[in-house]
Amino acid sequence: MFGLFKSSNVKRIGVNDMDDLIGKVDLIDIREPYEYKGGALKTAKNIPMMELMSGANRYLNKDRTYYIMCQSGNRSRQCCSVLSKQGYDVVDVTGGYGSYAGSKRK
């Protein structure tokens, strides 16, 4: 459903399968602020990767699901791996903003 599949304990969804979910899920863009300002998906909250990983408990609740995205999918994959091992329910948005072809850009 929605291109979601599970591999190595991290759930994944393709960025181009996100349109119907935008505004309905907690979407976190882990790119740097200058990247985020250059364009982002609607409703995405910007929390840079290192800030999120070093203080996840300040931003995330373990009883919620968070969709994590970056520019190409590399950082989100790494971040989701770390966060899932810490007990957070995260979904890796594969492909990243650079591959997004939908209509939900800010």
C-alpha positions as a printed Julia matrix, in Angstrom:
106×3 Matrix{Float64}:
  0.0    0.0    0.0
  1.39   3.4   -1.05
  4.65   1.7   -2.07
  5.4    0.9    1.57
  7.6   -2.07   2.33
  9.77  -3.24   5.17
 13.44  -4.13   5.01
 15.97  -4.44   7.82
 13.42  -3.18  10.38
 13.05   0.2    8.64
  9.83   0.9    6.76
 10.19   2.7    3.44
  7.99   4.59   1.0
  8.9    6.2   -2.3
  8.79   9.99  -2.33
  6.4    9.92  -5.29
  3.97   7.8   -3.3
  3.66  10.53  -0.66
  1.16  12.94  -2.26
 -1.92  11.37  -0.64
 -0.18  11.34   2.75
  1.12  14.91   2.81
 -0.75  16.84   5.48
 -1.87  13.58   7.12
  1.48  12.35   8.48
  4.38  13.84  10.43
  6.93  14.58   7.71
 10.43  15.64   8.74
 12.89  17.03   6.2
 16.39  16.45   7.57
 18.24  18.56   5.01
 20.19  21.62   6.07
 18.18  24.87   6.36
 19.66  26.31   3.15
 18.52  23.19   1.24
 15.06  23.33   2.79
 14.66  27.02   1.91
 15.35  26.12  -1.72
 12.16  24.04  -1.81
 10.36  21.45   0.28
  7.21  19.39   0.45
  4.15  21.04   1.99
  3.81  20.45   5.74
  7.39  19.13   6.06
  9.12  20.29   9.22
 12.84  21.03   8.87
 15.07  19.44  11.5
 18.63  18.95  10.2
 19.9   15.37  10.44
 22.6   15.88  13.05
 20.28  17.95  15.24
 17.58  15.28  15.06
 19.93  12.36  15.69
 21.68  14.05  18.61
 18.44  15.04  20.34
 15.63  12.86  19.02
 13.84  12.91  22.36
 13.41  16.71  22.01
 11.57  16.33  18.69
 10.01  12.88  18.52
  7.6   10.78  20.58
  7.94   7.03  20.53
  4.17   6.63  20.2
  3.97   8.42  16.83
  5.13   7.58  13.31
  7.45   9.98  11.49
  8.28  10.1    7.79
 11.91  11.13   7.29
 13.19  12.61   4.03
 16.28  14.33   2.64
 17.55  15.35  -0.8
 18.44  11.96  -2.32
 17.54   9.34   0.27
 21.01   8.64   1.64
 20.75  10.73   4.81
 17.18   9.62   5.51
 18.21   5.97   5.25
 21.03   6.5    7.75
 18.89   8.57  10.08
 16.01   6.07  10.03
 18.38   3.23  10.81
 19.68   5.04  13.9
 16.26   6.26  15.06
 14.57   2.87  14.64
 17.3    1.26  16.78
 16.46   3.86  19.46
 12.84   2.72  19.41
 11.27   5.4   17.2
  8.68   4.5   14.58
 10.1    6.02  11.4
  9.48   5.6    7.69
 12.29   6.31   5.25
 11.05   8.41   2.31
 13.22   6.98  -0.45
 14.37   9.01  -3.44
 14.26  12.27  -1.51
 13.18  15.72  -2.55
 15.42  15.63  -5.61
 13.32  12.81  -7.11
  9.93  14.27  -6.24
  7.66  14.73  -9.26
  4.38  15.48  -7.49
  2.44  18.69  -6.94
  2.81  19.19  -3.19
  5.84  21.49  -3.16
  5.88  24.6   -0.99
